[in-house]
Amino acid sequence: MRAIVYTENGDPDVLQLVERPTPEPGPGEVRVRLALSGVNPTDWKSRRTNPPGSDGQVPDQDGSGTVDAVGEGVDPVLVGERVWIWEAAWQRPHGTAAEYTVVPARQVVLLGAGPSFELGAALGIPFLTAHRCLTVAESLPDRLGPGALTGSTVLVQGGAGAVGNAAIQLARWADATVIATVSSPRKAQLAAAAGATHVVDYRQQDVVAEVRKVAPQGVDAIVEVSAAANAAVDARVIGLHGAVAMYADDGGAEVTVPVRAQMTPNARWQFVLVYTEPERAKAIGVEDVNAAVLDGAVRVGADAGLPLHVFPLAETAQAHRAVEDGAVGKVLVDVTA
Ligand SMILES: NC(=O)c1ccc[n+]([C@@H]2O[C@H](COP(=O)([O-])OP(=O)(O)OC[C@H]3O[C@@H](n4cnc5c(N)ncnc54)[C@H](OP(=O)(O)O)[C@@H]3O)[C@@H](O)[C@H]2O)c1
């Protein structure tokens, strides 16, 4: 098969297109003939820092395609099913930037006939992270679905980002009021297209004042991409039993929180890493995200606030570079091209 592999850490040009044997699914595994690989910041960060094994590492966690073989103990009824894949490359060598990958059976999720492979490849990392961020507050349920967040207000810091977009879409599916922050009019359009009820330009407007207009008692959850930059704002708008869910260190590695002011609402400051979240939370996240997909409630593309940028397999290095340079929207690799 054709695959992208890196055998040393470094710049995108360590990614090489090679021919290698098609992997066989072991016990409990399935093999997927990939359609698209989804690229996330975690993929370039891994490429830069996580030493690959001796046979090299195929990059990228997320993908979509069709199950074409199953290993021992896996129901062969899966063969031929269209699926999306989560965490293919987490502590495994078989990422999704290849014609085939093998993953444990629980890491493929049935897409059915309707949803596109583009959507499938955009789900894993961003939507599972967003799900976790939206469910860690004590004041909120641990499952999402229509009506689950009725009467709740969510603040999404960075609403034009991939995780931000996913958080807006999932929270709106669950009937929350969603306030999203952005840094420009163009990003404001994207956050609105994703479904945000209110959009605040954090460069032009007073975020605390704008949030308080919508939620005088504060918000239930904050989906936070830059805790270092936004902690002072978050601390002033988090509501009773709410949670600030910090999923990235964009804009600064350390965070300062005013202790007493956060004792008053019994606020939670929750760190989130999708790979190591509790197993039950991950299982629920996968189920709920797929329910949103099958409901037609989550979408990709510019009219969903997530413009697509598709690269052929041989240009995976350019795809990684685009994500590393902060591409707005979703970067995908067409492994069939
Ligand atoms: N913990 C996890 O499990 C997990 C999972 C997924 C992603 N991540 C991490 O999360 C980060 C974002 O990932 P992504 O895929 O969503 O990236 P992305 O699509 O590039 O989005 C990042 C967004 O954050 C916004 N932003 C940056 N600083 C901000 C600030 N101070 N206030 C408000 N918004 C701000 C950016 O827009 P402006 O700069 O224009 O505001 C941009 O829209 C990456 O560092 C990634 O590695 C972590």
PDBQT file of the ligand as one rigid body, heavy atoms in Angstrom, charges set to zero:
ROOT
HETATM    1  N1  LIG A 401      -6.448  18.506  25.031  1.00  0.00    +0.000 N 
HETATM    2  C1  LIG A 401      -6.849  17.835  23.959  1.00  0.00    +0.000 C 
HETATM    3  O1  LIG A 401      -7.234  16.681  24.038  1.00  0.00    +0.000 OA
HETATM    4  C2  LIG A 401      -6.830  18.551  22.642  1.00  0.00    +0.000 A 
HETATM    5  C3  LIG A 401      -7.650  18.098  21.612  1.00  0.00    +0.000 A 
HETATM    6  C4  LIG A 401      -7.683  18.822  20.415  1.00  0.00    +0.000 A 
HETATM    7  C5  LIG A 401      -6.871  19.943  20.261  1.00  0.00    +0.000 A 
HETATM    8  N2  LIG A 401      -6.040  20.304  21.268  1.00  0.00    +0.000 N 
HETATM    9  C6  LIG A 401      -5.213  21.487  21.143  1.00  0.00    +0.000 C 
HETATM   10  O2  LIG A 401      -6.091  22.575  21.054  1.00  0.00    +0.000 OA
HETATM   11  C7  LIG A 401      -5.520  23.592  20.262  1.00  0.00    +0.000 C 
HETATM   12  C8  LIG A 401      -6.520  24.008  19.197  1.00  0.00    +0.000 C 
HETATM   13  O3  LIG A 401      -6.795  22.928  18.342  1.00  0.00    +0.000 OA
HETATM   14  P1  LIG A 401      -7.716  23.141  17.052  1.00  0.00    +0.000 P 
HETATM   15  O4  LIG A 401      -7.636  21.941  16.238  1.00  0.00    +0.000 OA
HETATM   16  O5  LIG A 401      -9.059  23.642  17.462  1.00  0.00    +0.000 OA
HETATM   17  O6  LIG A 401      -6.911  24.331  16.366  1.00  0.00    +0.000 OA
HETATM   18  P2  LIG A 401      -7.362  25.520  15.428  1.00  0.00    +0.000 P 
HETATM   19  O7  LIG A 401      -8.417  25.044  14.470  1.00  0.00    +0.000 OA
HETATM   20  O8  LIG A 401      -6.136  26.149  14.903  1.00  0.00    +0.000 OA
HETATM   21  O9  LIG A 401      -8.082  26.547  16.432  1.00  0.00    +0.000 OA
HETATM   22  C9  LIG A 401      -7.440  27.269  17.429  1.00  0.00    +0.000 C 
HETATM   23  C10 LIG A 401      -8.312  28.506  17.673  1.00  0.00    +0.000 C 
HETATM   24  O10 LIG A 401      -7.973  29.110  18.906  1.00  0.00    +0.000 OA
HETATM   25  C11 LIG A 401      -8.173  30.499  18.753  1.00  0.00    +0.000 C 
HETATM   26  N3  LIG A 401      -7.468  31.229  19.791  1.00  0.00    +0.000 N 
HETATM   27  C12 LIG A 401      -6.135  31.305  20.018  1.00  0.00    +0.000 A 
HETATM   28  N4  LIG A 401      -5.886  32.090  21.083  1.00  0.00    +0.000 NA
HETATM   29  C13 LIG A 401      -7.098  32.495  21.553  1.00  0.00    +0.000 A 
HETATM   30  C14 LIG A 401      -7.503  33.306  22.650  1.00  0.00    +0.000 A 
HETATM   31  N5  LIG A 401      -6.623  33.880  23.472  1.00  0.00    +0.000 N 
HETATM   32  N6  LIG A 401      -8.822  33.489  22.846  1.00  0.00    +0.000 NA
HETATM   33  C15 LIG A 401      -9.742  32.929  22.035  1.00  0.00    +0.000 A 
HETATM   34  N7  LIG A 401      -9.413  32.141  20.989  1.00  0.00    +0.000 NA
HETATM   35  C16 LIG A 401      -8.100  31.938  20.741  1.00  0.00    +0.000 A 
HETATM   36  C17 LIG A 401      -7.644  30.750  17.338  1.00  0.00    +0.000 C 
HETATM   37  O11 LIG A 401      -8.143  31.897  16.734  1.00  0.00    +0.000 OA
HETATM   38  P3  LIG A 401      -7.551  33.380  16.993  1.00  0.00    +0.000 P 
HETATM   39  O12 LIG A 401      -6.082  33.219  17.350  1.00  0.00    +0.000 OA
HETATM   40  O13 LIG A 401      -7.763  34.106  15.730  1.00  0.00    +0.000 OA
HETATM   41  O14 LIG A 401      -8.364  33.867  18.113  1.00  0.00    +0.000 OA
HETATM   42  C18 LIG A 401      -8.184  29.534  16.591  1.00  0.00    +0.000 C 
HETATM   43  O15 LIG A 401      -9.478  29.796  16.045  1.00  0.00    +0.000 OA
HETATM   44  C19 LIG A 401      -4.204  23.036  19.734  1.00  0.00    +0.000 C 
HETATM   45  O16 LIG A 401      -3.168  23.463  20.585  1.00  0.00    +0.000 OA
HETATM   46  C20 LIG A 401      -4.395  21.550  19.871  1.00  0.00    +0.000 C 
HETATM   47  O17 LIG A 401      -3.171  20.850  19.984  1.00  0.00    +0.000 OA
HETATM   48  C21 LIG A 401      -6.015  19.642  22.451  1.00  0.00    +0.000 A 
ENDROOT
TORSDOF 0
